[in-house]
């Protein structure tokens, strides 16, 4: 089981961190901070550059901490938060990734929650520090607060697309 958790943490953590790197740099196929900022604006989010920096840093930090198995419930909470925001952006396109849907963010949210629940395994920094298993009173709030923070971020920072104004025509008296 420890080997499986290590592989899961390495793959999922590095993928999440990689997404963050793409948002703030030209590495891994990213479009730099200007590109990340424009992506958020295009998706209807306020905050511009700050939003891109915070999202990118959150993904990088959460991903690296999950990879290392360090403070796993908190890392999972951060990962669930940013991936919940991503899921809300894609929600209207449906589930499946072929239609640019929310399937992939959902998988990352669920895997992050599962890692928080199972713990990172023996071959982790949490294991080396002797802080695993994490008590449920830490894990359960993390699993709830992660997606809740993503939904709150969406609520506070997202603005609906502007509705084109309808032209008003003067009615002629008949």
N, C-alpha and C positions, 0 to 999 in steps of 0.2 A: 504494500500500500504506500509506503514512503517513496518508492521509486515513481509510482504513478502520480503522486502529488507533486513531486519535484518536476516531472515532465510537464504536468498541467500548469504549474506556476511559471515555469520558464517560458512556455509558449504563450500563454495568455498575458502574462506580465509584460513580456517584451513586445507583443503586438499592441497592447494598450499604450506603452511608453512610446512606441514607434509612431502611433497616431498623434501623440502630443508633439513629438519632434517635427512631424510634417506641418503642424499648425504654426510653428514659430521659426522654421528654418527651411533651407533648400535641401536639406538632407532627406534621404529616403523618398525622394520624389515630391517633397513639399514645395510650396510656392513662396516660401519666405513668410515673414511676419505680415507683410503687406497682403500677400495672398490669403493667409489665414484670417486677417481682419476682413477682407472683402468677402470671404466665404460666410462669415458670421453675418455681415450686413445683408448679403444676398438671401440668407435664410431668415432674415427679419429680426435679428437681434441688435439691441442697442449696446453701447459701450465700446464699439469699435476695437481699437488696438488693445485696450485693457481686457476686454472679454476674451480676445484671442490668446493673450498672454496667460491669463488665469486658467483658461481651459487647457491650453497646452501644458502649462506647469503642473496642473492637477493630474493630467494623464501621464506625464512623465514620472512624477512622484509616485502616484498610485501604482503604475506599472512596475517601476523599479522596486518598490517596497513589496509588491506581490511576488515579484521574481525572487527576491531575497528571502521571502517569508518573514518579513519584519513588521511587527505591529499589524499583523494580517487582518484583523477585523476592521481596523481604521483604514488600511489600504484598500480593502474591499469596499468599504463605505464610499471612499472617494471615487473609485472606479465605477461603482454603481451610479453615483451622482452624475458624472460626466456622460456615461453611456445612456442614462435615462434621458438626458437632454438630447443626445443624438437620436434616440428612439422617437422622441416627440417630433423632431424635425421630419422624420421619415414616416410617421404614423399614417398620414393621409394617403400614402402610396401603397398601403397594405403590408402584409407580413413579409412576403417573399423578396429576397435580395435581387432576384432577376428584374424586378420592377422598382429597384432602389428602395425597397421596403425596410422595415425595422428588424428583420430577422437577426442580422449580425449584432447590433447593439443589444438585443434581447438575450442572445446567447452569452455575451460578455457580462451582462448583469447577473444572469442566473449562475454562471460559473464563478463569478466573484462571490456571490452569496454562498454557494456551496463551499468555496475555500474558507470563508469565514466560519461556516458551521463545522466543517471537518477539521479545520486547523491546517497549517502548512506542512505538517509531517515532521519527522525527526530531522531530516536534512534541510534545515532552515535556520535562520538567525533566531527566530522565536524558540525553536527547539534547543539551540545552543545556549540561549539565555535562560532556559527552563520556564518560560512563560506559557507554554502550551500544556494542556488545552486551555483555551480562553474560556472563562465562565460565560454562561448564557446571558447573564445580566449585562455583559459587554457586547456579545455577539448579536443578540436580538435587536437592541436599539440601533446598532450599526446597520443591520439589514433593513430596518425601517427607515432610518434617517438618510441613507444613501439615495434611494429613489425619491424620497420626499424632498431632499435638497435639489435634485434634478428638476422635479416638477415645480418647485418654488422658483428656481432659476428661470425656467421657461415662463412662468407667470410674471415675474418681475422684469425680465429683460427682453422678452419677445413682444413685438408689436405686430398686429395683424397687417397683412398687405393692404395698401391703400386701395380703396374702391374707386374706380374711375367715376368722376362726376358725370351725372346725366345732364345732358343739355336740356335746358328749359326753353321751350318754344312758346311764344306768346300765342294765346288762342284768339282767333278772330271771332268777332261777334257775328252771329248769323241772324 
